[in-house]
Amino acid sequence: MKKTMRFLSMTALALVGAVMTGCTNDDNFIDEPQQPEDKSNIVTLTTTVGFDEGAEARGTNRALDIDFENKKAVKTFAAGETMALVYKNTSGNTVKAVSAALEAGDITSGSKSAKFTFELENPDKTQNVTYIYPAAMANADGTVNYDALSTQNGTLTTLSSTLDLATYTAAWDGTSLPTGTLDNQLAVCALTLKNSTGSSTITSGLTQVTVNDGTNTYTVTPTSSTFGTDVIYVAIRPVTAALSYTATDGTTNYTKTATSREYAACNFYNLGLRMAVSVPSFTVGVTGGVAKKVFFAPGNLQYNASESTYKWRFAENQYDVIGSWNASSWVDLFGWGTWTGSNPSKVTNISTTGSQYSFDDADFSQESILADATQRSYDWRTLSKDEWVYVFNTRTVNGGTGAGKSYTLDATVGSREGVVLYPDNYTGAVYSGSNWASFEAAGCVFLPGAGYRSEGTSMHAGGRYWSSTPYSSFAYYVDFDSSDFNPQQIDNRYPGYSVRLVRPVE
């Protein structure tokens, strides 16, 4: 898929007596010398750009079409397009000239060739020239504007007219512009994105897609609220890599990392991808220079002593709490270290005797008896004291740490006060009490203030969450209410506090 440059004609017009006005487009010239008193140093040159004879044009209304049979991105020309010409002038300055816009009469051979016209000022014909097509991909200094690829809108029309890069560098042929072949510099990917099972296509409902090759990131944002099509087109620089994809429809986030392969210039790739729902992660520490990341459970841990099997579950919603003592039904306030197997005798224990809770830790790690079968395969556990402190006070979120950055205290979700935690790399607004669904979709975690039990069945307001870290005969926990917060408080082990489990990012 190449373009052959065929020189048709060159005329040097000596326009004497005309006074040259100031340049109306600053991008046309890097160096803006004093304009001459006449136009005798301005030459008008025309050249025809043609496609390879073997490249089949499949349309005449855009500059890029897809040859599905040969898996090629086939170029055709369209009226209104321009090409850039980078040359040296006789003063040694690099100049970028942009051609006149193509008119219908300039396009021939079934849109496979077109005549471009340039005005050059004092060109040095001993120096090489470079063609950059389309002109929108040329910087003012004559280099290729690869930054233009970072934001795209997913349509073939826009890609073809402003982003489908082809270049050629050659020496002047005497006094004429050089002829030759424009080489296409990019690969074109047609993406069809489906859900994790492949049962439905989600592309048309997405509001943003990003493609990352490990070095470059291409962000595709539609011009309307949805793509409105099942295929989006992305131009990328040639690479051999495992491309990673992220996507969102404004409510649900998706991710996918493809198998490593070559994406070659001039080639077209029709890619159907199954996207997994993304659960944003939280860093809980750094070991050996490597961040340790976790996902939070979808709700607080709950237990039912009257159940014969699958006694444990997660609350249906993040803001759901039981918050009262009823040993014959579901409870969600536990003494420290109460998970002791499939029939934990200490869960319903309301003793205030410390020896009843003398376990080594409180990891709550026997996930095999969770009621939700889809959750049983994960290695659920409780955060340590240091990990809770890291989540709240060490992580950098939204450009800062601590309250108002990594978390918001005294937030209300579902009529319940608590703490909102923001995931790593979160860049959205701080929660202000409304539209919780959108914050939850972005991976935010809510720790509801479920109250706590002490001195037998005595209930108190506030929020207290166990850590897995003992302190002598006591244990660490997270403590908060409407006006106070401490992620490493110490207390006896017998009070009934909330438990929110986490699992590692695999």
C-alpha positions as CSV (number, residue, x, y, z in Angstrom):
1,M,0.0,0.0,0.0
2,K,2.2,2.8,-1.2
3,K,1.9,6.0,-3.1
4,T,3.9,6.8,-6.2
5,M,4.8,10.4,-6.7
6,R,4.6,11.4,-10.4
7,F,5.9,14.8,-11.3
8,L,3.6,16.4,-13.9
9,S,4.8,20.0,-14.4
10,M,6.5,22.9,-12.8
11,T,6.1,26.6,-13.6
12,A,8.0,29.4,-12.1
13,L,5.9,32.5,-12.1
14,A,7.6,35.9,-11.9
15,L,4.9,38.1,-10.5
16,V,6.5,41.5,-10.6
17,G,5.1,44.6,-9.0
18,A,2.7,42.9,-6.5
19,V,3.3,43.8,-2.9
20,M,3.5,40.7,-0.6
21,T,1.3,41.0,2.5
22,G,2.1,39.4,5.9
23,C,1.7,35.6,6.2
24,T,-1.8,34.7,7.4
25,N,-0.9,31.3,8.7
26,D,1.9,31.2,11.3
27,D,2.1,27.4,11.0
28,N,3.3,27.7,7.4
29,F,6.8,29.0,8.3
30,I,9.1,28.3,11.2
31,D,11.3,31.2,10.4
32,E,9.4,34.3,9.2
33,P,11.8,36.5,7.3
34,Q,10.9,40.0,6.1
35,Q,8.5,39.5,3.2
36,P,9.9,40.6,-0.2
37,E,8.7,43.6,-2.2
38,D,7.6,41.3,-5.0
39,K,6.8,37.7,-5.6
40,S,9.7,36.9,-7.9
41,N,11.1,34.5,-5.3
42,I,7.8,32.5,-5.0
43,V,7.5,29.5,-7.2
44,T,4.4,27.4,-7.8
45,L,5.0,23.7,-8.2
46,T,2.5,21.0,-8.9
47,T,3.1,17.2,-8.5
48,T,0.8,14.2,-8.6
49,V,0.7,11.7,-5.9
50,G,-0.4,8.2,-7.0
51,F,-1.1,4.9,-5.4
52,D,0.5,1.6,-6.3
53,E,-1.1,0.1,-9.4
54,G,-2.0,-3.0,-7.4
55,A,-3.8,-1.2,-4.6
56,E,-7.5,-1.4,-5.1
57,A,-9.4,1.6,-4.1
58,R,-12.7,0.7,-2.6
59,G,-14.4,4.1,-2.4
60,T,-14.0,7.7,-3.5
61,N,-15.5,9.6,-0.6
62,R,-12.7,9.2,1.9
63,A,-8.9,9.0,2.0
64,L,-8.8,5.6,3.7
65,D,-10.8,2.5,3.0
66,I,-10.5,-1.0,4.3
67,D,-9.6,-3.9,1.9
68,F,-11.0,-6.7,4.1
69,E,-10.0,-9.4,1.6
70,N,-6.3,-8.5,1.6
71,K,-6.3,-7.0,5.2
72,K,-5.0,-3.7,4.0
73,A,-5.8,-0.1,4.8
74,V,-6.2,1.2,1.3
75,K,-5.9,4.9,0.6
76,T,-8.0,7.1,-1.7
77,F,-8.1,10.8,-2.0
78,A,-10.9,13.2,-1.2
79,A,-11.6,16.8,-2.0
80,G,-10.5,19.3,0.7
81,E,-7.4,17.3,1.7
82,T,-3.9,18.8,1.9
83,M,-0.3,17.5,2.0
84,A,2.7,19.1,3.7
85,L,6.1,19.7,2.0
86,V,9.1,20.3,4.2
87,Y,12.1,22.0,2.5
88,K,15.2,24.2,3.0
89,N,15.2,27.7,1.7
90,T,18.3,29.5,0.4
91,S,18.8,31.1,3.8
92,G,19.2,27.6,5.3
93,N,15.9,27.7,7.2
94,T,13.5,24.7,7.4
95,V,10.1,25.6,6.0
96,K,6.8,23.7,6.0
97,A,4.5,24.5,3.1
98,V,1.0,23.2,2.9
99,S,-0.6,22.5,-0.4
100,A,-3.8,24.0,-1.7
101,A,-6.8,22.0,-0.8
102,L,-7.7,19.3,-3.3
103,E,-10.6,20.0,-5.6
104,A,-12.6,17.3,-7.3
105,G,-10.8,18.0,-10.6
106,D,-7.4,17.3,-9.0
107,I,-8.4,13.7,-8.2
108,T,-8.1,11.1,-10.9
109,S,-7.8,7.3,-11.5
110,G,-10.7,6.4,-9.3
111,S,-9.4,8.5,-6.5
112,K,-6.0,6.7,-6.5
113,S,-4.0,9.8,-7.6
114,A,-4.2,13.5,-7.1
115,K,-2.4,16.7,-8.1
116,F,-1.1,18.9,-5.3
117,T,0.0,22.5,-5.7
118,F,2.5,24.2,-3.5
119,E,3.9,27.7,-3.3
120,L,7.6,27.6,-2.2
121,E,9.7,30.7,-1.2
122,N,13.3,30.6,-2.2
123,P,13.6,26.8,-2.1
124,D,17.2,25.4,-2.0
125,K,17.1,22.7,-4.7
126,T,20.3,21.1,-3.5
127,Q,18.6,20.0,-0.3
128,N,16.2,17.0,0.2
129,V,12.5,17.6,0.6
130,T,10.0,15.6,2.7
131,Y,6.4,14.9,1.9
132,I,4.0,14.4,4.9
133,Y,0.5,13.3,4.2
134,P,-2.0,14.4,5.4
135,A,-0.7,17.9,6.3
136,A,-2.4,17.7,9.7
137,M,0.3,15.2,10.7
138,A,3.2,17.7,10.1
139,N,4.5,20.0,12.8
140,A,5.6,23.5,12.1
141,D,9.2,22.5,12.2
142,G,8.7,19.8,9.6
143,T,8.7,16.8,11.9
144,V,5.9,14.3,12.1
145,N,3.2,15.2,14.7
146,Y,2.8,11.9,16.4
147,D,1.1,13.6,19.3
148,A,-1.9,13.9,17.1
149,L,-2.4,10.2,17.5
150,S,-2.9,10.5,21.3
151,T,-6.5,11.6,20.9
152,Q,-8.8,10.1,18.3
153,N,-12.6,9.8,17.8
154,G,-12.8,6.3,16.5
155,T,-14.3,7.1,13.1
156,L,-12.7,6.1,9.8
157,T,-13.5,9.4,8.2
158,T,-11.5,11.5,10.8
159,L,-8.7,8.9,10.8
160,S,-8.4,9.0,7.1
161,S,-8.4,12.8,6.7
162,T,-6.2,13.8,9.6
163,L,-4.3,10.9,11.0
164,D,-3.4,8.3,8.3
165,L,0.3,9.1,8.0
166,A,2.5,8.6,5.0
167,T,5.9,10.1,4.3
168,Y,8.7,10.3,1.7
169,T,12.1,12.0,1.6
170,A,14.1,12.5,-1.6
171,A,16.4,14.9,-3.5
172,W,15.2,17.4,-6.1
173,D,15.1,16.1,-9.7
174,G,17.0,19.0,-11.3
175,T,14.6,21.9,-10.7
176,S,11.5,19.8,-10.3
177,L,10.0,18.3,-7.2
178,P,11.1,14.7,-6.7
179,T,9.0,11.7,-7.7
180,G,8.8,8.5,-5.6
181,T,6.7,6.5,-3.2
182,L,5.0,7.7,-0.1
183,D,5.4,5.0,2.6
184,N,2.6,4.5,5.0
185,Q,3.8,4.8,8.6
186,L,0.9,3.5,10.7
187,A,-1.1,0.4,11.5
188,V,-4.8,0.7,11.5
189,C,-6.9,-1.3,14.1
190,A,-10.6,-1.9,13.8
191,L,-11.9,-2.8,17.3
192,T,-15.0,-4.7,18.1
193,L,-15.3,-4.9,21.9
194,K,-17.5,-7.5,23.6
195,N,-18.4,-8.5,27.1
196,S,-16.3,-11.2,28.9
197,T,-18.4,-14.1,27.6
198,G,-18.5,-12.8,24.0
199,S,-22.3,-12.9,24.1
200,S,-22.9,-9.2,23.3
201,T,-21.0,-6.3,21.7
202,I,-20.4,-3.3,24.0
203,T,-18.6,-1.0,21.5
204,S,-21.5,1.2,20.7
205,G,-22.2,2.1,24.3
206,L,-18.7,3.1,25.2
207,T,-17.7,6.7,26.0
208,Q,-13.9,6.1,26.0
209,V,-11.4,3.6,24.9
210,T,-7.6,3.6,25.4
211,V,-5.0,1.6,23.7
212,N,-1.5,1.3,25.3
213,D,1.6,-0.4,23.8
214,G,3.8,0.0,26.8
215,T,5.2,3.3,25.5
216,N,2.4,5.2,23.7
217,T,-1.2,5.7,24.8
218,Y,-4.0,6.3,22.3
219,T,-7.2,7.7,23.8
220,V,-10.4,7.3,21.7
221,T,-13.3,9.6,22.7
222,P,-16.5,9.8,20.6
223,T,-17.9,13.0,19.4
224,S,-21.3,12.2,21.0
225,S,-22.3,10.4,24.2
226,T,-21.9,7.0,22.5
227,F,-19.9,5.6,19.6
228,G,-23.1,4.5,17.9
229,T,-21.3,1.8,15.9
230,D,-20.0,-1.6,16.7
231,V,-16.5,-0.9,15.3
232,I,-14.1,1.8,16.2
233,Y,-10.9,2.6,14.2
234,V,-7.6,3.5,15.9
235,A,-4.3,4.4,14.1
236,I,-1.2,3.3,16.0
237,R,2.6,3.5,15.5
238,P,4.1,0.1,14.3
239,V,5.1,-2.0,17.3
240,T,5.5,-5.6,18.5
241,A,3.8,-5.6,21.9
242,A,0.9,-7.0,24.0
243,L,-1.5,-4.1,23.6
244,S,-3.6,-3.3,26.6
245,Y,-7.1,-1.8,26.4
246,T,-9.3,0.0,28.8
247,A,-12.9,1.1,28.2
248,T,-15.8,2.6,30.0
249,D,-19.4,3.4,29.3
250,G,-19.6,5.9,32.1
251,T,-20.8,3.2,34.6
252,T,-18.8,0.1,34.1
253,N,-15.0,-0.1,33.4
254,Y,-13.5,-2.8,31.3
255,T,-9.9,-4.0,30.7
256,K,-8.1,-6.4,28.3
257,T,-4.5,-7.3,27.6
258,A,-4.0,-9.0,24.2
259,T,-1.3,-11.5,23.3
260,S,1.9,-9.9,22.0
261,R,2.1,-9.7,18.2
262,E,3.5,-7.4,15.5
263,Y,1.4,-4.5,14.3
264,A,3.1,-3.4,11.1
265,A,2.9,-0.2,9.1
266,C,0.6,-0.2,6.2
267,N,-1.4,-3.1,7.6
268,F,-5.0,-3.4,8.9
269,Y,-6.0,-5.4,11.9
270,N,-9.6,-6.5,12.5
271,L,-9.7,-7.2,16.3
272,G,-12.5,-8.7,18.3
273,L,-11.8,-8.4,22.0
274,R,-13.5,-9.8,25.1
275,M,-13.3,-7.2,27.8
276,A,-13.3,-8.1,31.5
277,V,-15.1,-5.8,34.0
278,S,-12.4,-3.8,35.8
279,V,-12.3,-3.5,39.6
280,P,-9.9,-0.6,40.5
281,S,-7.3,-1.6,43.0
282,F,-5.8,-0.1,46.1
283,T,-2.1,-0.1,47.1
284,V,-1.6,-1.4,50.6
285,G,2.2,-1.3,50.8
286,V,5.5,-1.7,49.0
287,T,7.7,-4.8,49.3
288,G,11.1,-4.9,47.6
289,G,10.2,-1.9,45.5
290,V,7.0,-3.6,44.2
291,A,3.6,-2.2,45.1
292,K,1.2,-4.6,46.9
293,K,-2.3,-4.1,45.6
294,V,-5.7,-5.5,46.6
295,F,-9.4,-5.4,45.7
296,F,-12.0,-4.8,48.4
297,A,-14.9,-7.2,48.9
298,P,-18.2,-5.9,47.6
299,G,-19.6,-5.4,51.1
300,N,-19.0,-6.0,54.8
301,L,-18.6,-9.6,56.0
302,Q,-21.8,-11.3,57.5
303,Y,-22.4,-14.5,59.3
304,N,-25.4,-16.7,60.2
305,A,-25.0,-19.2,63.0
306,S,-28.3,-21.0,62.0
307,E,-27.1,-21.9,58.5
308,S,-25.9,-25.4,58.1
309,T,-23.6,-24.6,55.1
310,Y,-22.2,-21.4,53.5
311,K,-22.6,-19.5,56.7
312,W,-20.6,-16.5,55.4
313,R,-21.5,-13.9,52.8
314,F,-20.8,-10.3,51.8
315,A,-23.4,-7.6,52.2
316,E,-25.4,-7.1,49.0
317,N,-24.6,-3.3,48.9
318,Q,-21.6,-1.5,50.3
319,Y,-23.8,0.6,52.5
320,D,-25.8,-2.4,53.9
321,V,-25.3,-3.0,57.6
322,I,-27.1,-5.1,60.2
323,G,-25.6,-3.3,63.2
324,S,-27.6,-5.1,65.9
325,W,-27.0,-8.2,68.0
326,N,-29.2,-11.2,67.0
327,A,-27.3,-14.5,67.5
328,S,-30.0,-16.5,65.8
329,S,-29.8,-14.6,62.5
330,W,-27.3,-12.8,60.3
331,V,-24.7,-10.6,62.2
332,D,-21.9,-8.4,60.9
333,L,-20.1,-7.4,64.1
334,F,-17.4,-9.8,65.3
335,G,-14.9,-10.2,68.1
336,W,-11.3,-10.2,66.9
337,G,-10.0,-13.5,65.6
338,T,-13.4,-15.2,65.5
339,W,-12.9,-17.1,62.2
340,T,-11.9,-20.6,63.3
341,G,-13.1,-22.9,60.5
342,S,-16.4,-24.1,59.0
343,N,-18.2,-23.9,62.4
344,P,-16.6,-20.9,64.2
345,S,-17.7,-21.1,67.8
346,K,-16.5,-17.6,68.7
347,V,-18.6,-15.7,66.2
348,T,-21.6,-15.5,68.4
349,N,-19.5,-15.2,71.6
350,I,-20.3,-12.1,73.6
351,S,-17.9,-12.9,76.4
352,T,-15.7,-10.0,77.6
353,T,-13.0,-12.4,78.7
354,G,-9.9,-11.6,76.7
355,S,-8.7,-15.2,76.7
356,Q,-11.7,-16.2,74.6
357,Y,-10.0,-14.2,71.7
358,S,-6.4,-15.3,72.1
359,F,-5.8,-16.2,68.5
360,D,-2.6,-15.3,66.6
361,D,-4.4,-13.3,63.9
362,A,-7.7,-12.4,62.4
363,D,-7.3,-13.0,58.7
364,F,-10.8,-14.5,58.1
365,S,-9.1,-16.4,55.3
366,Q,-11.3,-19.5,54.9
367,E,-13.2,-18.2,51.9
368,S,-14.4,-21.7,50.8
369,I,-17.5,-21.4,52.8
370,L,-18.8,-18.2,51.4
371,A,-22.4,-18.4,50.2
372,D,-21.5,-16.8,46.8
373,A,-19.8,-19.5,44.8
374,T,-18.2,-17.0,42.4
375,Q,-16.3,-15.5,45.4
376,R,-15.0,-18.8,46.9
377,S,-11.9,-19.0,44.7
378,Y,-10.4,-15.8,45.9
379,D,-7.9,-15.6,48.7
380,W,-9.8,-13.2,51.0
381,R,-8.1,-11.8,54.1
382,T,-8.2,-8.9,56.5
383,L,-5.8,-5.9,56.1
384,S,-3.1,-5.6,58.7
385,K,-2.7,-2.4,60.8
386,D,0.2,-1.1,58.5
387,E,-1.9,-1.8,55.4
388,W,-4.9,0.2,56.7
389,V,-2.5,3.1,57.5
390,Y,-1.0,2.9,54.0
391,V,-4.5,2.9,52.4
392,F,-5.6,6.0,54.2
393,N,-2.4,8.0,54.8
394,T,0.4,7.0,52.4
395,R,-1.2,6.5,48.9
396,T,-1.1,9.4,46.6
397,V,-4.5,9.9,45.0
398,N,-5.8,13.0,43.1
399,G,-2.4,14.6,43.5
400,G,-2.3,14.2,47.3
401,T,-2.6,12.1,50.4
402,G,-4.9,11.7,53.3
403,A,-8.3,13.2,53.9
404,G,-9.9,14.8,50.9
405,K,-7.5,13.0,48.6
406,S,-7.3,9.2,49.3
407,Y,-10.5,9.2,51.3
408,T,-13.5,11.3,52.5
409,L,-14.6,11.2,56.1
410,D,-18.3,11.7,57.2
411,A,-19.7,10.7,53.8
412,T,-23.3,9.6,53.5
413,V,-24.3,6.7,51.2
414,G,-27.7,5.1,51.3
415,S,-28.6,7.0,54.4
416,R,-25.6,5.6,56.2
417,E,-22.6,7.7,57.3
418,G,-19.1,6.3,56.7
419,V,-15.8,6.7,54.8
420,V,-15.3,6.8,51.1
421,L,-12.0,5.4,49.8
422,Y,-10.7,6.4,46.4
423,P,-8.8,3.8,44.4
424,D,-5.3,4.2,43.0
425,N,-5.1,6.5,39.9
426,Y,-8.5,7.9,40.7
427,T,-8.9,11.4,39.1
428,G,-12.5,12.2,39.6
429,A,-14.4,14.5,41.9
430,V,-14.5,14.1,45.7
431,Y,-17.8,12.5,46.8
432,S,-20.3,15.1,48.1
433,G,-23.3,12.9,49.0
434,S,-25.0,12.3,45.6
435,N,-24.7,10.0,42.6
436,W,-23.0,7.2,44.5
437,A,-23.6,4.8,41.6
438,S,-21.1,6.6,39.4
439,F,-18.5,6.7,42.2
440,E,-18.9,3.0,42.8
441,A,-18.5,2.3,39.1
442,A,-15.2,4.2,39.3
443,G,-14.0,1.8,42.0
444,C,-14.7,3.8,45.1
445,V,-15.2,1.8,48.3
446,F,-17.6,2.8,51.1
447,L,-17.0,1.7,54.7
448,P,-20.3,2.2,56.4
449,G,-20.4,3.1,60.1
450,A,-22.3,0.0,61.3
451,G,-21.8,0.8,65.0
452,Y,-20.1,-1.6,67.3
453,R,-20.9,-4.0,70.1
454,S,-19.2,-3.9,73.5
455,E,-19.8,-5.2,77.0
456,G,-21.9,-8.1,75.9
457,T,-24.7,-6.8,73.6
458,S,-24.3,-3.1,74.3
459,M,-24.5,-1.1,71.0
460,H,-22.7,2.1,70.2
461,A,-22.6,4.5,67.2
462,G,-19.7,5.0,64.8
463,G,-17.5,2.8,62.7
464,R,-14.8,0.4,63.8
465,Y,-13.1,-2.1,61.5
466,W,-10.7,-4.8,62.6
467,S,-7.2,-5.2,61.4
468,S,-5.4,-8.6,61.5
469,T,-2.6,-7.2,63.7
470,P,-2.5,-8.1,67.5
471,Y,-1.0,-5.8,70.1
472,S,-0.1,-7.8,73.2
473,S,-3.5,-9.0,74.5
474,F,-5.2,-6.3,72.4
475,A,-5.6,-5.7,68.7
476,Y,-5.5,-2.8,66.2
477,Y,-8.6,-1.4,64.4
478,V,-9.7,1.5,62.3
479,D,-11.9,4.0,64.2
480,F,-14.1,6.7,62.8
481,D,-17.1,8.8,63.5
482,S,-18.5,12.1,62.1
483,S,-15.7,14.1,63.6
484,D,-12.7,11.8,64.4
485,F,-10.6,9.2,62.6
486,N,-7.7,6.9,63.6
487,P,-6.6,4.1,61.3
488,Q,-4.5,2.4,64.0
489,Q,-6.5,2.5,67.3
490,I,-6.0,-0.2,69.9
491,D,-8.6,-2.0,72.0
492,N,-9.6,-5.2,73.7
493,R,-10.4,-8.1,71.4
494,Y,-13.9,-8.9,72.6
495,P,-15.9,-6.0,71.2
496,G,-17.9,-6.6,68.0
497,Y,-16.5,-4.6,65.1
498,S,-17.0,-4.7,61.3
499,V,-14.8,-6.7,58.9
500,R,-14.1,-5.8,55.3
501,L,-12.1,-8.4,53.5
502,V,-9.7,-7.9,50.6
503,R,-8.1,-10.1,48.0
504,P,-4.8,-9.6,46.1
505,V,-4.6,-8.2,42.6
506,E,-3.4,-11.2,40.5
